[in-house]
Each structure stands twice: as structure tokens, then as C-alpha cells.
Amino acid sequence: MNLEHATPDTTEWAGTDQVKRQAIPPTTSFIVPSGQGILSGRPKGAELLEAIMMHMGQAPEHSVTPLDFSNINFMDVSCADEMLNKLIMRIRSGELEGRYLTVHGTNASLRETIEAVLQLRDLAALAIEDGQAVLLGQLKRPMHEALEVLLRYKSITSAEMASVLKKNVNIVCNRLNALQRMGLVCRLRDGSVAGGGRQYYYVSIL
């Protein structure tokens, strides 16, 4: 599913600190090894899962690891389920402590397989296709709407997004927190705010 960037109303927050408007930086890509261009079976998926986990565990906190499938021509559903679905579930559990993934270098066959297994588990991942952000898997429309805005602005508070979407700030905060729990958004604390409480920025991983 292509992510079409919304055209937001920035009048209420155009003066905020633009230095913060940056996506989480990518770290060293994990290049999925070819094995003659075919990935098949759960044992292979489990082997790749452990290799990717080790690779991501060495990355700094609050970083994004691109998974590069450029050397792969075909991957079956069993391998994709064992590798990618379990990896995303570990990210969602917090096991990888602020480390995220994006998908790169997939052909049409791979995208179809990844899409199928993610939808089966009600999961989602962000990918790059022809230079554009693409959502693979399952995501409800309200979260999809919030994700589109975040991809455009890279970093935003819940109050700012509420202004963009013209929604109640509590509703927007719930959507952003849901995206964060899904591993599609990074949440960073930015100190305290006047009157008490904590200020968070929600930051794009692409």
C-alpha cells in the first residue's frame, strides 16, 4: 500500500524547532545472503532471524536497520513467517530496545509473500519501493492517516499532529502510541514541559 503524504495545516506550529524534523537515522544494512537467490523453509527463516537479531543488537539504540533483499529472487511463506514476523514481534515486545527495521530491495514476488504473511499475523512493516515509502501488511485507517503525516514531517508531537489532523489530542496520542507499539514509529522524550509532565516527539523511521 503506497503512503500518500497528507497536506497538513501547519499554521499553528510552523514556528517549532525544525532541527527536530529528522527521521531516525539508518544504521548498517543487513544484506540477506542469497543462497542461490532462494529462501525456503522454517529452519532457514530461524537461521536468518538469529543473524538479524545479532546484527540489530549491535546497532545503537534508536536506530533503523534496513533489511536488504536485493540478492533474493524468491522466499516462501514458511521462511518469511519464521524470519520477518517473529522479528517484528520481537521489536514490538521491546526486546530490541528502540531498534527498528525497514524493508528494501524486494521484487514483486517477495513483496507479495511478505504482504501475505504480515496480514496473516496482523502485522505491518515499512518498505522503500522506487524511492517511495510503502506499507506492507495490515494497518487500520486511523493509524495509516497518522503515519502519513509523520512520514511527511519526520518528527512531531501529539499536539502538533492534532492540529494537522484537526482531531482531539488524546485521540491522536492513542494513534501515535499504537504505531510506536507496532514498531512503525519511534517515541523520544524531550524533557519536561511547563506545568509538569513529559514532552514526547514521535519520529519517523523512514
N, C-alpha and C positions, 0 to 999 in steps of 0.2 A: 504494500500500500504506500503510494507516494505521499509525502508530507508536504502539503501546500501551505506555505507560510501565511499566517493571517496578516491583515493590515490593521495594526493596532492604533488606538488613540493614545498618543504619548504626551498629551498636553499637561497632565498632572504630575509627570515625573521626568520630564525631559532634562531637568537640571541635575539629576542624580549623578554620582561619580561614574563616569564612563570607563575609568580604569578597570572597574569590576566586570565590565561586559566582555568576558572572555570565557570560552569553553574550557573544561578540564583538559589539560594537555595530554596528548597520547604518549605512551612510552614505547619501548621497543616492540615491534610486531612479533607475534608468534606465527611463523610460517608453517602451515600444516604440511608435514612431509608427504611426498607424493605416493610412494608405494605403487608405482606404475599408474598413478592418477586415479586409483580406485580405493575407496574406504568402505569396508564391508564387515558387518557383524558386531555384536556387543563387546567381545574381547578387544577388538581394535578400538572401539569407542572408549572403553575403560582405560586402555593404554594411553590414548590421546588426552583423556580427561586428566589423568595424573600429571602428564607432561605440561599441560596448560596450567594446571593449578600450581605447579612448581614455578613455572615461568612468571605467572601473575603474582605469586607470593614474594618474589624478589623485586617487584616493582614498588615504587614509593606509594604511600597512601594518597588517596585522591588522584588517581591516575587512570588512564584508559588504555587497555591493551587491544590493538587491532588484531583480529584473527584473520589471517591471510590465506584464502583458499585458492590462490591463483594456480597452484600446481595440481589441483584436484579437478577431475572431469566428472566423477560420479561418486555419490555417497548414498548408501541405503538407509532406510528408515531406522533400523536397529542401531546402526552406528551413530547416526545423528541424535537419536533419543538418549543413548548412553553417554555421549560426549557433551552435546550442547545443552540439552535440557537439564542434565544434572549439574552442569557448570552454572547455568543461570540460577538454579535453585540454591546452589551454594552461595552465590552472590547475594541472593535475596535473604538468605539466612543470616548474613553478616559475617560469615566465616572468612571472607576475603577482606574485610575491614576497609571499606572505602575504595576498592579496586573494581573497575568496570570493564566491559568488553564491547566492541563493535565488530561487525562482520564485513569483510572486504573480499574482493576478487572472486565472487561467485558467478557461475554461469546460470543459465535458465533452469537447468535440471537441478542444480544444487539449491537454488532459491526455492524451487517448488518443494523439494524434500524438507528443507529447513522450515518453511512456512507450515507444512503439514504437521510436523512433529511439535512445533511450538503451539499451534492451535489445539492439538490434541491435549496438551497439558495446560492450556490457558496461560501461556507464557508469551513474552514478546522480546524482541531484540532490535536494535538499530543497526542499519547497514548503509553502506555507500554504494550507489549504483549510478554509473555515468556521472559521477560528481555530485549527485543529489542524495539527500537523506531519504531513506526508505525504511518503513516499519515492517518488520517480519513478525508474524504471529497475531496474537489476539489483544486488542485494546479497546475498551469501551469509549464511546464518542466523547464524553466529557473530559476524560484523561487525554484523549487524542487532541482535543482542542487546546488544552493547556500545553501539551508537548510541542505543538506547532509554534505557539508563541515563544516558548523557551528556546527552541531551535533558532528562532529569528534573533532574539535578544541576547542569547548566551547565558545571561545571569540576571536574576530578577527576584524581588521579594514577593511575598504573597499579597501585600498591599498594592504593589505596582501591577501585578497581574490582575488583581481585582479591578483596577482602574481600566486596564486594557480590555478585559472581557465584560466589564460592566456587570460584575457578579458580586455577591456578598463575599467579604474577605474570608469568612470561616469556610464557606463552600470551596473557594479557591485553595485555601490551605489544605483542606482534606484531599483535594485532587493532586496537589503537588506532593504531599506526603505519600499518597498511594503510588505515584510514579517513582518516588525515591525508594520505596519498599520493593518495587518491581525491578530495580537496578537500571532504570532508564534515566535517572536524574540524580545528581549529587547534591546533597544539602550541606552547606558550610555555615558555621556560626561566625558572626561578625560582631562580637561583643554585646554589650548591654545597650538598651535604649532608654530614653528619658521616661521616668515614671516606673522604672523597673522592667523586668522581663528580658528576653533574649531576642536578638535580631538574627535571622537566618537568610542566607541567599540560596536560591535554588539554581544550580549551574548545569548547563547542557554538557553532555559527554561527546557531542559532535560539534 
